[in-house]
Amino acid sequence: MTDSRSANANQVNTEEGKLVITRTVKAPRELVFKVWTESEHLKHWWGPTGMALEAKTLDLRPGGIFHFSMTSPDGGQMWAKFIYQEIDAPHKLVYISTFADAEGNTIRPPFSSEFPLEILNIVHFEEQDGRTTLTLQGGPQNAAPAEHAFYKGMFESMQQGFGSTFDQLDAYLAKF
């Protein structure tokens, strides 16, 4: 019998136009919250597989920003940012995610002019028996109907992307 770091695969709920992903990892809540909120940890697991993350700024407070770039193996670079809304360590994290330029200005992503500019993300961290269940809920904020529709159309792709990101989180947590 193998010891898997995650207790279950991603569970996805797409009600009301929001993507909700639940994943249980084999690590205490305080550690999981820490690796989710500190740049020296995020660079080891956040983002698509194969992308190198570099933090330009991480200011963990309401109104603070995590501004970062992700570079692909072929040298392509993409910028993004989180704008923190609420921090209730180690229970809950609320932030708006956006694509950005190198200066931190909000921009449209390179792949679509219909992807919403702002996604409101709420992450809950619940611990039981040394394992932490993460529940990530994300949905468009201040978006037009076409942007909502485009976002809904990306659920399968986003599920796969978050699945690989959370796989990287599992592997990183295994080092502690």
Secondary structure, DSSP 8 states (H G I E B T S, - for coil): ----SBSS--EEE-GGG-EEEEEEESS-HHHHHHHHH-HHHHTTTSSSTT-EEEEEEE--STT-EEEEEEE-TTS-EEEEEEEEEEEETTTEEEEEEEEE-TT--EE--TT-SSS-SEEEEEEEEEEETTEEEEEEEEEEES--HHHHHHHHHTHHHHHHHHHHHHHHHHHHHTT-
